[in-house]
Amino acid sequence: MLSGQGWSEAGPRLFAAETAGEDGAIIRMTVESMAGRRWEWIVWEQGKAASARHGTARSAQAAMRAAEEAAGLPGPADGPARAPT
């Protein structure tokens, strides 16, 4: 189920990953289950709260892919996800 960016289970229905951006900055990503069978994804650069982007998707894997896309990581989209806000 986990996508290719080193996602790990961080708690019940919570997944997390971190990677380095092209400039070496640490990029953190989380995916968490929400009510109504939705999954929220959040991406931010460590130490830069204003860099945060988030959205929702219909599955955990789709949310992981959306988070990876928002972080600028390679990989095809998997399923419909709402545009980042």
C-alpha positions as a printed Julia matrix, in Angstrom:
85×3 Matrix{Float64}:
   0.0    0.0     0.0
   2.8    2.44    0.75
   4.12   4.63   -2.04
   7.78   4.9    -2.97
   9.05   7.66   -0.7
   9.77   5.72    2.49
   6.34   6.06    4.07
   5.98   4.41    7.47
   3.07   3.85    9.8
   3.34   6.53   12.51
   0.18   5.56   14.39
  -3.29   4.17   13.85
  -4.35   5.4    10.39
  -1.42   7.85   10.28
   1.53   7.65    7.86
   4.64   9.82    7.65
   7.64  10.24    5.35
  10.54  12.6     4.97
  12.88  13.26    2.11
  15.45  15.82    1.02
  14.56  18.43   -1.56
  16.85  19.38   -4.45
  18.41  22.09   -2.27
  18.96  19.66    0.63
  16.02  20.97    2.66
  14.13  18.35    4.68
  10.58  17.86    3.38
   8.09  16.2     5.73
   4.83  14.59    4.65
   1.94  13.12    6.63
  -1.25  11.34    5.64
  -4.05  10.86    8.18
  -7.49   9.28    8.1
 -10.41  11.66    8.48
 -14.11  11.12    9.09
 -16.14  10.22    6.03
 -13.58   7.91    4.42
 -11.27  10.74    3.4
  -7.53  11.06    3.91
  -5.78  14.37    4.55
  -2.25  14.95    3.34
   0.13  17.68    4.52
   3.56  18.61    3.15
   5.97  21.15    4.6
   9.62  22.06    4.61
  11.19  21.59    8.03
  11.49  24.92    9.84
   9.24  26.77    7.36
   5.62  26.6     8.49
   4.57  28.96    5.69
   5.63  26.32    3.16
   2.83  23.94    4.24
   0.44  22.62    1.6
  -2.46  20.22    2.2
  -5.42  18.52    0.59
  -7.62  15.44    0.77
  -7.96  12.22   -1.21
 -10.2    9.16   -1.24
  -7.54   6.64   -0.19
  -4.33   6.6     1.81
  -2.28   5.75   -1.28
  -3.86   8.54   -3.33
  -3.11  10.96   -0.48
   0.51   9.79   -0.36
   0.86  10.34   -4.1
  -0.74  13.79   -3.84
   1.65  14.72   -1.03
   4.6   13.53   -3.11
   3.4   15.56   -6.09
   2.96  18.65   -3.92
   6.5   18.15   -2.66
   7.72  18.04   -6.27
   8.73  14.37   -6.13
   8.49  12.17   -9.23
   5.71   9.63   -9.68
   2.33   9.32  -11.36
  -0.82  10.5    -9.62
  -2.95   7.67   -8.24
  -6.6    8.52   -8.01
  -8.45  11.79   -7.62
  -7.12  14.24   -5.09
  -8.25  17.77   -4.39
  -5.92  20.54   -5.39
  -3.54  21.74   -2.66
  -4.6   24.74   -0.62
